[in-house]
Amino acid sequence: MGKAEKSNGRGNGKTNRRQPLESLQQPVVVCGGAGFLGAHLCARLLEEGERVICVDNFCTSAVEAINGLLAHPRFELLHRDVSLLDEEEIAHASVIYNLACAASPLHYQRSPLDTLFASVRGMDKVLRIARARGARVFQASTSEIYGHPTIHPQTEKYWGYVNTIGPRACYDEGKRCAETLCFIYREEYGVPVRIARIFNTYGPGMRLKDGRVVVNFIVQALADQPITVYGDGTQTRSFCYVDDLIEGVLRLMSLTHDLDGPVNLGNPAEITVLELAERIVRLTGSRSKIVLQPLPKDDPPRRRPDISLAQKLLAWQPSTTLESGLNMTILDVDRRLQRGDETLVASASSAAKSRLAGANAL
Ligand SMILES: NC(=O)c1ccc[n+]([C@@H]2O[C@H](COP(=O)([O-])OP(=O)(O)OC[C@H]3O[C@@H](n4cnc5c(N)ncnc54)[C@H](O)[C@@H]3O)[C@@H](O)[C@H]2O)c1
């Protein structure tokens, strides 16, 4: 039994599927690689010729989500909790992307300690390994570190306004601490880190039942069921299509010069949640009515990224309109509902197809 097949805590190795690797090419590691963004990132990295090791404990995803990637000769899966990752398992890794953390409030509030530790212990483990191996680290941070923002739109210079003891604190504070860990390892040990503060991202492959607003609305609209809007629907969000986001992440990681702070990645086009619901009803031709439900505690009232820094550093900005991104997501959700499956990204080629053709936690 190889090292990666040994039983190891929560990542017990039972569904481990190590694939024979095609070459001795230095691997790129994607922690949380079976999740919504992670699966898209793995698919894109494979398309670009990288050798990819996906590390995931499947706490919010399933191995079926990456079925199409498992057969790829340059793809390898380690069923592991990121905080239990063994340095030897990803020996020679040149780059580590850390996306391992539940992103939907429905999931992260279910196991708040796991959520907090995924960010804190997981980040520490990734940075320790990067320090030992001389690897570059990407951290998937979040707009949630801005909390209830007192400035609008949010720039990277804004420190945030976050409740340390509310229901979202396990996620928000975990992500804030992960940024601090990145900063310490960079300052103390020279570990090259890239932090993206990701704003709401959506697209094909989002799980149908994990409570993110875009998919929730689409599923309800396709079934002509009432669309549940929390609060009065005037809270705003800015929705970025997944392919645009992944492009921004790759550009951030390809920067060769040092970076001394996080970079916002998201789409600055702002929309109220009520407008989003109405848009989805129209695009699906649904007969659904919109119903208002009480607003959950600490639900952020406004979200819109200032992406000037990303535009300047990366020559990046989203190019997919909300209408076109929603249409592609509606097609994907409809197809999966018809098939009765929850599959995320089927394969690298289907990810490419969806890009050619054309949820995101509240
Ligand atoms: N999707 C968004 O809109 C968004 C916005 C801001 C930030 N982010 C961040 O991007 C990352 C990916 O988000 P997503 O939407 O793909 O979420 P997701 O829940 O779909 O994916 C997270 C993945 O990480 C895995 N995971 C969680 N804890 C783990 C652990 N301890 N060890 C190993 N694997 C673990 C899960 O099983 C899952 O496969 C997260 O870190 C999230 O905080 C996402």
The ligand as a MOL file (V3000), in Angstrom:
LIG
                    3D

  0  0  0     0  0            999 V3000
M  V30 BEGIN CTAB
M  V30 COUNTS 44 48 0 0 0
M  V30 BEGIN ATOM
M  V30 1 N -17.7360 30.0200 -4.4720 0
M  V30 2 C -17.6750 31.2480 -3.9870 0
M  V30 3 O -18.5090 32.0860 -4.3030 0
M  V30 4 C -16.5720 31.6350 -3.0400 0
M  V30 5 C -16.5190 32.9600 -2.5920 0
M  V30 6 C -15.5060 33.3240 -1.7140 0
M  V30 7 C -14.5490 32.4080 -1.3230 0
M  V30 8 N -14.6280 31.1210 -1.7680 0 CHG=1
M  V30 9 C -13.6250 30.1840 -1.2820 0
M  V30 10 O -13.1790 29.3520 -2.3180 0
M  V30 11 C -12.9760 28.0130 -1.8240 0
M  V30 12 C -13.7790 27.0380 -2.6610 0
M  V30 13 O -15.1550 27.3920 -2.6100 0
M  V30 14 P -16.2500 26.4670 -3.2930 0
M  V30 15 O -17.3580 27.3420 -3.6810 0
M  V30 16 O -15.6040 25.6060 -4.2920 0 CHG=-1
M  V30 17 O -16.6940 25.6020 -2.0250 0
M  V30 18 P -17.0410 24.0460 -1.9590 0
M  V30 19 O -17.6760 23.7930 -0.6410 0
M  V30 20 O -17.7660 23.6420 -3.1840 0
M  V30 21 O -15.6050 23.3660 -2.0220 0
M  V30 22 C -14.7640 23.2310 -0.9160 0
M  V30 23 C -14.0300 21.9130 -1.0720 0
M  V30 24 O -13.0870 21.8130 0.0160 0
M  V30 25 C -13.2240 20.5330 0.6110 0
M  V30 26 N -12.8140 20.6690 2.0150 0
M  V30 27 C -13.4110 21.3910 2.9980 0
M  V30 28 N -12.7220 21.2730 4.1390 0
M  V30 29 C -11.6650 20.4700 3.8730 0
M  V30 30 C -10.5830 19.9800 4.6450 0
M  V30 31 N -10.4730 20.2740 5.9520 0
M  V30 32 N -9.6730 19.1840 4.0570 0
M  V30 33 C -9.7820 18.8550 2.7340 0
M  V30 34 N -10.7930 19.2980 1.9490 0
M  V30 35 C -11.7220 20.0880 2.5160 0
M  V30 36 C -14.6900 20.1690 0.4410 0
M  V30 37 O -14.9310 18.7840 0.5500 0
M  V30 38 C -14.9550 20.7010 -0.9680 0
M  V30 39 O -14.6190 19.7340 -1.9340 0
M  V30 40 C -13.3650 28.0210 -0.3550 0
M  V30 41 O -12.2070 28.1500 0.4110 0
M  V30 42 C -14.2270 29.2540 -0.2340 0
M  V30 43 O -14.1410 29.8200 1.0440 0
M  V30 44 C -15.6140 30.7240 -2.6110 0
M  V30 END ATOM
M  V30 BEGIN BOND
M  V30 1 1 1 2
M  V30 2 2 2 3
M  V30 3 1 2 4
M  V30 4 1 4 5
M  V30 5 2 4 44
M  V30 6 2 5 6
M  V30 7 1 6 7
M  V30 8 2 7 8
M  V30 9 1 8 9
M  V30 10 1 8 44
M  V30 11 1 9 10
M  V30 12 1 9 42
M  V30 13 1 10 11
M  V30 14 1 11 12
M  V30 15 1 11 40
M  V30 16 1 12 13
M  V30 17 1 13 14
M  V30 18 2 14 15
M  V30 19 1 14 16
M  V30 20 1 14 17
M  V30 21 1 17 18
M  V30 22 2 18 19
M  V30 23 1 18 20
M  V30 24 1 18 21
M  V30 25 1 21 22
M  V30 26 1 22 23
M  V30 27 1 23 24
M  V30 28 1 23 38
M  V30 29 1 24 25
M  V30 30 1 25 26
M  V30 31 1 25 36
M  V30 32 1 26 27
M  V30 33 1 26 35
M  V30 34 2 27 28
M  V30 35 1 28 29
M  V30 36 1 29 30
M  V30 37 2 29 35
M  V30 38 1 30 31
M  V30 39 2 30 32
M  V30 40 1 32 33
M  V30 41 2 33 34
M  V30 42 1 34 35
M  V30 43 1 36 37
M  V30 44 1 36 38
M  V30 45 1 38 39
M  V30 46 1 40 41
M  V30 47 1 40 42
M  V30 48 1 42 43
M  V30 END BOND
M  V30 END CTAB
M  END
